[in-house]
Amino acid sequence: MIVFDIPLLVPFRGVTRRQGILFEGEAGWAEWSPFREYGDQEAAVWLRAAVAAARYGHPEPLRDRVAVNGIIPAIGPGEVARRAAESGCRTLKVKVAAPGDGLDDDVARVAAARAALPGGAIRVDANGAWTPDRAEEAIRELAQFGLEYVEQPCASAEELAELRRRLDGLAAIAADESIRRASDPLRVRDLGAADVVVLKVQPLGGAAACLDLAERLGLPVVVSSAVETSVGLEAGLRLAAALPELPFACGLETGRLLARDVTAHPLLPVAGELEVRPAHVDAGLLMACRADARTERWWLDRLHRVAAAAGVDLP
């Protein structure tokens, strides 16, 4: 068991360092990396996912490659073309509605992404930052760039449903936080709030829980990352490979955001696809990513507190 602390090459949703715990069980390595601000109850769901992966492994794949989208963080439009080229992907997800940014900033960033990828798919992600009124205004402006979908434009399932009715087919809506951080993720389905659902392995309690939820939701699924090391990315990749249908590129290109990784062969896409393969942990690289003593103690205290409160037996 080791606590890791890895800088990000580009700040992502206000995060500049990615931290968590990697531990090895009977079936291999697993990652537990709930964001620091998450409470113990939410972090316990992430822990159940990690323990399940370490103890039982991953679901059997139905495909050997998974198409992924490149990530365009909240960067200036002049940096977008380089980031798009580095990804090598035929789909780009562009962050919009970042703190301090206005609609003009979003338009410039999405326009740069469209110019960098004239024949590919462009999707945007607002992380629930807009009101329905603001979202409608922004989406009507951004629709000129041919959006594949808009991810979590508003915070709640009710707001997504209202917005979707207003847009009347102008742009598809994808639900992320209103599923993974909701007490009842099926409300998205029941309210007709989304055309696409985004599933993440750790926040939803593991691959088995995600497969069950995907079946109950009955909507197209995009598997996405929580900005993890290649160990955590493998869990998402294996989920994507096990889904009966996978019509969209998945959000699993986030390994490029990390300054380093715990494997000599990080899970990075080639020609817009990830090969479904193990993320073999390298002992030397693992130690190079090890956190300092203070950070390590904080994470280990958190781990044992969350495990005890949730009744989770660690491998």
VEXDREN-2710 file (C-alpha; in Angstrom, 1 decimal):
% VEXDREN-2710
k/r/px/py/pz
1/MET/0.0/0.0/0.0
2/ILE/1.4/3.4/-1.0
3/VAL/0.2/7.0/-0.9
4/PHE/0.9/8.8/-4.2
5/ASP/1.2/12.5/-4.9
6/ILE/1.5/13.5/-8.6
7/PRO/1.6/17.0/-10.0
8/LEU/-0.7/17.8/-12.9
9/LEU/0.8/19.4/-16.0
10/VAL/-2.3/21.6/-16.4
11/PRO/-4.7/22.5/-13.5
12/PHE/-7.9/20.6/-13.9
13/ARG/-11.1/21.8/-12.2
14/GLY/-8.9/23.6/-9.7
15/VAL/-6.8/20.6/-8.9
16/THR/-3.0/21.0/-9.3
17/ARG/-1.9/17.6/-7.7
18/ARG/-3.5/14.2/-7.8
19/GLN/-3.3/12.2/-4.6
20/GLY/-4.6/8.9/-3.4
21/ILE/-3.7/5.4/-2.3
22/LEU/-2.6/2.4/-4.4
23/PHE/-2.9/-1.1/-2.9
24/GLU/-2.4/-4.6/-4.1
25/GLY/-4.9/-7.4/-3.5
26/GLU/-5.4/-11.0/-4.7
27/ALA/-6.4/-9.8/-8.2
28/GLY/-3.8/-7.0/-8.6
29/TRP/-3.4/-3.3/-7.9
30/ALA/-6.3/-0.9/-7.3
31/GLU/-6.6/2.9/-6.7
32/TRP/-8.5/4.8/-4.1
33/SER/-8.4/8.5/-4.9
34/PRO/-11.5/10.4/-3.8
35/PHE/-10.9/14.2/-4.0
36/ARG/-9.8/15.8/-0.7
37/GLU/-13.0/17.8/-0.3
38/TYR/-15.3/14.7/-0.4
39/GLY/-16.8/13.6/2.8
40/ASP/-16.3/10.1/4.3
41/GLN/-19.6/8.8/3.1
42/GLU/-18.9/9.6/-0.5
43/ALA/-15.3/8.4/-0.2
44/ALA/-16.5/5.1/1.1
45/VAL/-18.2/4.4/-2.3
46/TRP/-14.9/5.0/-4.0
47/LEU/-13.2/2.6/-1.5
48/ARG/-15.7/-0.2/-2.2
49/ALA/-14.8/0.1/-5.9
50/ALA/-11.1/-0.1/-5.2
51/VAL/-11.4/-3.0/-2.8
52/ALA/-13.5/-4.9/-5.4
53/ALA/-10.9/-4.3/-8.1
54/ALA/-8.1/-5.5/-5.9
55/ARG/-9.9/-8.5/-4.6
56/TYR/-11.9/-9.7/-7.7
57/GLY/-10.3/-7.9/-10.7
58/HIS/-12.1/-6.5/-13.7
59/PRO/-15.1/-7.7/-15.9
60/GLU/-14.3/-9.7/-19.0
61/PRO/-13.9/-7.5/-22.1
62/LEU/-16.0/-7.6/-25.2
63/ARG/-13.6/-5.5/-27.2
64/ASP/-9.8/-5.1/-27.3
65/ARG/-9.7/-1.3/-28.0
66/VAL/-11.7/1.6/-26.8
67/ALA/-12.0/5.0/-28.6
68/VAL/-11.4/8.0/-26.3
69/ASN/-11.8/11.7/-26.4
70/GLY/-9.0/14.2/-26.0
71/ILE/-9.3/16.6/-23.0
72/ILE/-9.1/20.4/-23.5
73/PRO/-9.0/21.9/-20.1
74/ALA/-9.8/25.6/-19.4
75/ILE/-6.8/26.8/-21.3
76/GLY/-6.4/29.8/-23.7
77/PRO/-7.5/29.3/-27.3
78/GLY/-3.9/29.6/-28.5
79/GLU/-3.0/26.4/-26.6
80/VAL/-5.9/24.3/-27.9
81/ALA/-4.4/23.2/-31.2
82/ARG/-1.3/21.8/-29.5
83/ARG/-3.3/20.0/-26.9
84/ALA/-5.6/18.5/-29.5
85/ALA/-2.7/17.3/-31.6
86/GLU/-1.0/15.7/-28.6
87/SER/-4.1/13.7/-27.8
88/GLY/-4.3/12.3/-31.3
89/CYS/-8.1/11.8/-30.8
90/ARG/-10.9/12.3/-33.2
91/THR/-13.2/13.5/-30.4
92/LEU/-12.4/16.4/-28.1
93/LYS/-14.1/17.3/-24.8
94/VAL/-13.7/21.0/-24.1
95/LYS/-14.1/22.4/-20.5
96/VAL/-16.5/25.4/-20.4
97/ALA/-18.0/27.6/-17.6
98/ALA/-14.7/27.6/-15.7
99/PRO/-14.5/30.0/-12.7
100/GLY/-13.7/33.5/-13.9
101/ASP/-14.5/32.7/-17.5
102/GLY/-17.3/34.2/-19.5
103/LEU/-19.2/33.0/-22.6
104/ASP/-16.7/34.8/-24.9
105/ASP/-13.9/32.7/-23.4
106/ASP/-15.9/29.5/-23.9
107/VAL/-16.8/30.4/-27.5
108/ALA/-13.1/31.1/-28.3
109/ARG/-11.9/27.8/-26.7
110/VAL/-14.6/25.7/-28.6
111/ALA/-13.9/27.6/-31.8
112/ALA/-10.2/26.8/-31.5
113/ALA/-11.1/23.1/-30.8
114/ARG/-13.3/23.0/-33.9
115/ALA/-10.6/24.6/-36.0
116/ALA/-8.1/22.0/-34.7
117/LEU/-10.4/19.1/-35.5
118/PRO/-12.6/20.1/-38.4
119/GLY/-13.9/16.7/-39.2
120/GLY/-14.2/15.3/-35.6
121/ALA/-16.6/15.4/-32.8
122/ILE/-16.7/18.2/-30.2
123/ARG/-18.4/17.9/-26.8
124/VAL/-18.3/20.4/-24.0
125/ASP/-18.5/19.9/-20.2
126/ALA/-19.8/22.6/-17.8
127/ASN/-19.6/20.6/-14.6
128/GLY/-23.1/21.8/-13.6
129/ALA/-22.0/25.5/-13.4
130/TRP/-24.9/27.0/-15.4
131/THR/-28.4/27.9/-14.5
132/PRO/-31.0/26.7/-17.1
133/ASP/-31.2/30.2/-18.5
134/ARG/-27.5/30.6/-18.7
135/ALA/-27.1/27.1/-20.2
136/GLU/-29.7/27.8/-22.9
137/GLU/-27.9/31.0/-23.9
138/ALA/-24.5/29.4/-23.9
139/ILE/-25.6/26.2/-25.8
140/ARG/-27.4/28.2/-28.5
141/GLU/-24.2/30.2/-29.1
142/LEU/-21.9/27.1/-29.0
143/ALA/-24.2/25.0/-31.2
144/GLN/-22.7/26.7/-34.3
145/PHE/-19.6/24.4/-33.8
146/GLY/-21.6/21.2/-34.1
147/LEU/-21.7/19.8/-30.6
148/GLU/-21.9/16.1/-30.1
149/TYR/-23.4/16.7/-26.7
150/VAL/-23.2/19.0/-23.7
151/GLU/-22.1/17.3/-20.4
152/GLN/-23.8/18.4/-17.2
153/PRO/-24.7/21.9/-18.2
154/CYS/-26.8/22.4/-15.0
155/ALA/-26.4/20.9/-11.5
156/SER/-29.6/18.9/-10.9
157/ALA/-31.5/16.3/-12.9
158/GLU/-34.6/18.6/-12.7
159/GLU/-32.7/21.4/-14.3
160/LEU/-31.3/19.1/-17.0
161/ALA/-34.8/18.0/-17.8
162/GLU/-36.0/21.6/-18.1
163/LEU/-33.1/22.6/-20.3
164/ARG/-33.5/19.5/-22.5
165/ARG/-37.2/20.5/-23.1
166/ARG/-36.2/24.1/-23.9
167/LEU/-33.5/23.0/-26.4
168/ASP/-35.9/20.7/-28.2
169/GLY/-33.2/18.7/-29.9
170/LEU/-30.7/21.5/-30.6
171/ALA/-28.0/19.7/-28.5
172/ALA/-27.9/16.3/-26.7
173/ILE/-27.5/16.4/-23.0
174/ALA/-25.1/14.1/-21.0
175/ALA/-25.5/13.6/-17.3
176/ASP/-22.4/13.1/-15.1
177/GLU/-22.6/14.6/-11.5
178/SER/-26.4/14.2/-11.4
179/ILE/-25.8/10.5/-11.6
180/ARG/-22.5/9.8/-9.7
181/ARG/-23.3/12.3/-6.9
182/ALA/-27.1/11.8/-6.7
183/SER/-29.0/9.9/-4.0
184/ASP/-31.1/8.4/-6.9
185/PRO/-29.2/8.2/-10.2
186/LEU/-32.3/6.8/-11.9
187/ARG/-34.1/10.2/-11.7
188/VAL/-32.1/11.2/-14.8
189/ARG/-34.0/8.4/-16.7
190/ASP/-37.3/9.0/-15.0
191/LEU/-37.3/12.7/-15.7
192/GLY/-36.1/12.4/-19.3
193/ALA/-33.2/14.6/-18.3
194/ALA/-30.4/13.2/-20.6
195/ASP/-29.6/11.6/-23.9
196/VAL/-26.3/10.1/-22.7
197/VAL/-25.0/9.1/-19.2
198/VAL/-21.4/9.3/-18.0
199/LEU/-20.2/6.6/-15.6
200/LYS/-17.1/6.6/-13.5
201/VAL/-16.0/3.4/-11.8
202/GLN/-14.7/4.7/-8.4
203/PRO/-17.5/7.2/-7.7
204/LEU/-20.2/4.6/-8.5
205/GLY/-18.8/1.8/-6.4
206/GLY/-17.1/-0.4/-8.9
207/ALA/-17.5/-2.0/-12.4
208/ALA/-20.3/-4.4/-11.3
209/ALA/-22.3/-1.5/-10.0
210/CYS/-21.7/0.5/-13.2
211/LEU/-22.8/-2.4/-15.4
212/ASP/-26.0/-2.8/-13.4
213/LEU/-26.7/0.9/-13.5
214/ALA/-26.0/1.1/-17.2
215/GLU/-28.6/-1.6/-17.8
216/ARG/-31.2/0.1/-15.6
217/LEU/-30.7/3.5/-17.1
218/GLY/-31.1/2.2/-20.6
219/LEU/-29.2/5.1/-22.2
220/PRO/-25.9/5.3/-24.2
221/VAL/-22.9/5.2/-21.8
222/VAL/-19.7/7.1/-21.9
223/VAL/-17.1/5.8/-19.4
224/SER/-14.9/8.6/-17.9
225/SER/-12.0/9.0/-15.6
226/ALA/-11.6/10.7/-12.3
227/VAL/-8.1/11.9/-13.3
228/GLU/-6.4/8.8/-12.0
229/THR/-3.1/7.0/-12.5
230/SER/-3.0/4.2/-15.0
231/VAL/-4.1/1.9/-12.3
232/GLY/-7.4/3.8/-11.9
233/LEU/-7.6/4.3/-15.6
234/GLU/-7.5/0.6/-16.2
235/ALA/-10.6/0.1/-14.1
236/GLY/-12.5/2.5/-16.4
237/LEU/-11.0/1.0/-19.5
238/ARG/-12.1/-2.5/-18.5
239/LEU/-15.6/-1.2/-17.7
240/ALA/-15.8/0.4/-21.2
241/ALA/-14.5/-2.8/-22.8
242/ALA/-17.2/-4.8/-21.0
243/LEU/-20.3/-2.8/-21.9
244/PRO/-22.6/-4.5/-24.4
245/GLU/-22.7/-1.3/-26.5
246/LEU/-20.2/1.6/-26.7
247/PRO/-21.4/4.2/-29.2
248/PHE/-19.3/7.2/-28.0
249/ALA/-15.7/7.8/-27.4
250/CYS/-14.9/7.5/-23.6
251/GLY/-13.3/10.1/-21.3
252/LEU/-10.1/8.1/-20.6
253/GLU/-7.3/10.2/-22.0
254/THR/-6.6/11.9/-18.7
255/GLY/-3.3/10.2/-18.2
256/ARG/-1.7/13.0/-20.3
257/LEU/-2.6/15.5/-17.5
258/LEU/-0.2/13.8/-15.1
259/ALA/3.4/14.8/-14.8
260/ARG/4.3/11.1/-14.2
261/ASP/2.7/7.7/-13.7
262/VAL/3.3/4.5/-11.7
263/THR/3.9/2.3/-14.8
264/ALA/6.6/2.3/-17.5
265/HIS/3.8/1.9/-20.1
266/PRO/1.1/4.4/-19.1
267/LEU/-2.4/4.0/-20.6
268/LEU/-2.2/6.6/-23.2
269/PRO/-4.2/6.5/-26.5
270/VAL/-2.6/5.8/-29.9
271/ALA/-4.6/7.2/-32.8
272/GLY/-7.5/8.0/-30.5
273/GLU/-7.8/4.5/-29.0
274/LEU/-6.7/2.8/-25.8
275/GLU/-5.6/-0.9/-26.0
276/VAL/-7.4/-2.9/-23.3
277/ARG/-4.3/-4.2/-21.4
278/PRO/-3.0/-4.3/-17.8
279/ALA/-1.3/-1.3/-16.2
280/HIS/1.7/-3.0/-14.7
281/VAL/2.9/-1.1/-11.7
282/ASP/6.7/-0.4/-11.7
283/ALA/8.2/-0.5/-8.2
284/GLY/10.7/2.3/-9.0
285/LEU/8.2/4.6/-10.6
286/LEU/5.7/3.8/-7.8
287/MET/8.3/5.0/-5.2
288/ALA/9.0/8.1/-7.3
289/CYS/5.4/9.0/-7.0
290/ARG/5.3/8.5/-3.2
291/ALA/3.9/11.3/-1.1
292/ASP/5.8/13.0/1.7
293/ALA/5.3/11.9/5.3
294/ARG/2.6/14.4/6.2
295/THR/0.5/13.7/3.1
296/GLU/0.9/10.0/3.6
297/ARG/-0.3/10.2/7.2
298/TRP/-3.4/12.3/6.2
299/TRP/-4.4/9.7/3.5
300/LEU/-3.7/6.6/5.7
301/ASP/-5.8/8.2/8.6
302/ARG/-8.5/8.9/6.1
303/LEU/-8.4/5.4/4.7
304/HIS/-8.7/3.6/8.0
305/ARG/-11.4/6.0/9.2
306/VAL/-13.5/5.6/6.1
307/ALA/-13.0/1.8/6.0
308/ALA/-14.1/1.5/9.7
309/ALA/-17.1/3.7/9.3
310/ALA/-18.2/1.9/6.1
311/GLY/-17.5/-1.6/7.3
312/VAL/-15.1/-2.2/4.4
313/ASP/-12.4/-4.9/4.9
314/LEU/-9.2/-3.8/3.3
315/PRO/-7.2/-6.4/1.2
END
